[in-house]
Amino acid sequence: MRVTAVVVTFNRLAMLQRLVARLRETPDLDRILVVDNASTDGTGEWLAGLGADVVAHETLPSNTGGAGGFHHGLAWAVREGADLVWLMDDDGLPEPDCLAVLLERQQRDSLDFCGPAVLAEQDPSRLCFPIRLPGTTSVVHGMAEVELAARDGLIDDVVIPFNGVLVTRELVERIGLPREEFFIWGDDVEYLWRAERAGARIATVVAARFAHPATDDLGTPMMGGRTTYNHTPSDLKHYCMARNNTLNLRAYRGWGHVLAFWLKTVWFYLFTRPQPRRVLLSARAAAAGLRGDFTGHRRYLR
């Protein structure tokens, strides 16, 4: 099996250097491809100095976000003949045996789309991104909870896309590439739900570990702790989340889920963390997505 790593980067040279060093030491990895989203911090020059025989890279003419980067990188890897593609952002860091553990379980269980437990780099005892256990309303935040919930070392039907995930060439050929127009936030969920709808075998391999900086206020409690909301202080991220989540829920879960998301958004920004302008921003974003306009996020780019 030919395994290719695809890394998407933008203006995080120090973190990219750390990650590339780890990938170069990883057994079973045949190729490293880096998609540079038009970085301005010397990333392109550093990559060019490594040589294409060490790390192949392409610098895009403009910043296309994670969605555009993974769209481009996944197509590139498949075009070059990869059987399995290992996808990650520049700020993650797989444990040295992460790929080996993933490969063993992928081959043993014929997994189409599998990934590691994604841990908060600042505190590896907890997850970087909370996981809702399939078939339940339970949301887990700690590794101890994940290990208890696992069956034969797997959490079936759950994966944190684009954070050290392995995807098979066959699945990419069957379902296509990530939606590049999403820019950021929601492209990963859409790809996961598309794979799920296509009947892909999906799982988190609990023994595989991948560190990622814990950022923003993901899973902020609201309504007295009865539910949570993915708040972020970034207007760019929130705009893309409001737009893309509206489209994802409409396509894969139905209008009832869209309405519930809108109601949660209004409640959160009127009562939980009052920011009325965020309600208006959310409405503009959702309306733009529904009419097929994917340009509105550009006003928040810096």
C-alpha positions, 0 to 999 in steps of 0.5 A: 500500500502506497501511503502519502501524507498531505499537509495543508499550511498557511503562515505557521512555519515553525509548526510546519517545520516541527510536523515535517520533521516528525513525518520524515521519521515516520515509517511506512510513509512513502511521500510527503506533499505540502500544499502552501496556501500562499503563505507570506512567512517564508514557508515557500522558500523553506520548502523549496530548500528541502528539495522535492525528493524530501518533501514535494510542495505546491504554493497556491496563488491565493489562500483557499483555506483548509477546504481548498488546500485539502481539495487540491492535496487529495487530488494531487495524492490520488493522481500520483498513485497513493492507495492511502492518503494521510491528511492533516493541518500544519499545527497537528503532531502525530505520535511516532507510531500513529501511522503504524497503528492506523495502518494495522487497524485499517487493514485488519478491519477494512476501514475506508476512513479512519483517524486517531484520537485527537488530543489537546496538546496542552493536556493529553488527557482530554480531547481537543474536539469533543466527541458525541458518541454514536447513537447517544446524546453523550458528549465525551471530553476526556481520553478516559471516557473514550477508552471506556466507550471503545469497542475492540479499540474503535469508536465506530462511525466517528472520526475527526476529519483532516486531523491525521485521518487515513482515507482510501483511494477507493473512497475518494474515487467514489465520493469525490473531493472536499468542497473547496468553496467552503474555505474553512469550517464544515468542509471536514464534516461535510466530507465525513457525512458524504462518506457516511452516506456512501456506506464507508466504514468509518472509525476512530482508532483509540490507540492512535494518538494525534496532538493538536493545540486546543483553541477557541471555545468549542463546545461552550455550554448553553441553556444551563448546560443542557447543550453546547455551541461552537463559539469562536471569537473569530468573525471569519470562522463564525461566518464560515461555520454559520454558512457551511453548517446551514448547508450541511444540515440541510443536505444531510439532516433536514430542515428541522436540524437547520431550524434548531441550529438557527435557534441555538445561534440566536439564543447563544448570542442574545442570552449566553454570550450577548453579541447581537451583531453576531446574530446578523452576521450569522443570518447574512452567512446562512442566506449567502450559502442558501443562494450559493454565494461563497464569497462573503467570508473574504471581507473577514480575511486579513 
